[in-house]
Amino acid sequence: MTAVFAPIATVFILVMTPVWRDNARLEALYKRVLAYPLPPRTGDVFPVDRDVTFGKNLAKGSGAYCDYRVRITLQTALTPQEIHRHYGNASIRGAEEKAMISLFFEDEGPAGGRRVIVEVYDSHDWDWDWRCM
């Protein structure tokens, strides 16, 4: 029984170790994004709209890259320029380097304020995670 189980367990561990590592990297990026202070007069009022994604070439293109993306939706009373200033100074570490931050704005709503989607993205070359092949 051990002679059959040991090779299967070894292959499982070899295949899953990169997956577990990249899942931990994504979780760490997510925690760093949430730990970054929000701009003044801005709230994370849409916690169910958070999108935490890992996969191959999320930003399109070709090649074998492992990509990490975290999106949060905020409600703010600030102007787009003020939000750009706040996140333009942000330094959120990605899996291996500084993450890239993109901002997407909606028009001001009838109740005042506007929604802004903050997207934090990081990528690295394939390192044996089968999901990035």
N, C-alpha and C positions, 0 to 999 in steps of 0.2 A: 504494500500500500504506500509506504514512504517513497519507494522508488518511482512511483507514478506521480505522487503529489509534489515532491520536491522540485522537479523540473518545471511543472506547471506554475508553482508558486514563484519560482525564480523568474520565469518569463513575465508573469503578471507584475512583479515588482519592477523589473527592468522597463516595462512599457508604461507603468503608472507613475514612476518617480518623476519624470518631467511634467506630467499632468498635475500632480500634487504641488510641485514647485511653482508652476505657472498660476495655479489657482491661489496659492498663498501670495504670490506677487500681485495678482488682481485684487485680492482682499486688502492687502497693505495699501495699494494705491487708493482704493475706495475710502479707507480710513483716513488717509492723508488729505483727500479732497474734502471730506466732511470736517476735518479738524481745522482746515484753513478758515480764518474768520470771514464771516459774511460782511459785505459793505453795510454802512449805516442805513437805516430805514429800509432794510431788505430782510425778508424772511424766507425760510425754506418751508413754505406752506403746502408743498405738494410732495411729501415724502414717498407717496405711492408712485410718483412719476419718475423715480430714480431708475436709471438703466445702467447696469453694470455688465459689460460684455467682454468676452475674450474670443479671439478667433483669428483666422487667416485673412490678411489683407482687408481689414475693415474699412480702410480708407481707399479701397479699390487699388488697382495696379496689379503687377505680376510679381512673382517671386515667392519664396517661402519665408514669410515674416509672421511673427507672433505679435498680435496687436491687443492692446488693452484700452478700453474706453469706459469712462464714467460720465454719465449725464445727470445733472440735477436741474430741476426747474424751480426758479425763485420768483417771488413777487417783490417788486421794488418801487419806491417812489423816486428813485434817482433817474437822471438822464442816461442815455446810452454812453455819452462821453464820460460821465462819472464812473459808470460800471467798467468801461474800458480802462480807465485810469487805475481802478482798484485791482483788476485782474491782470493788467499789463505789468504790474509790479510783483505779481505772484511768482513764487518759486516753489512749485510742488514737484517733488522728486517722483519720477516714474519708476519703472522696473529697473532700469539701468542708468538712465540719464534724466535730465529735467524734462518733465512732461510738457506737451503743447496744450495751450488752452484756447478754445474757440468760444465765441459768444453769439447767440442768436436771439434777436429781440422780436417781441410781438408789439403791435400798436397798443397805446394806452387804452385800458378798458373803461367802460362807462362808470364804474365805481371808483375810478382813479387807480393809479399805479399801472405797471406793465409787468408782463412775464418776461423773464430772460432765462434762456437755457444755457447753462455752463457745461461745456464738453471738455473733458480732460482726456488726452490721448497720449499713449506711449507705444513704442514698437521696438522690436529687436529681431535680429536674424534667427532663423529656425535653430533650435537647440534640442532636437529630439522629441519634442511634443508632437505626437501624431496628428493633433488637430490643426497644425500649421503646415502640413506637408502640401 
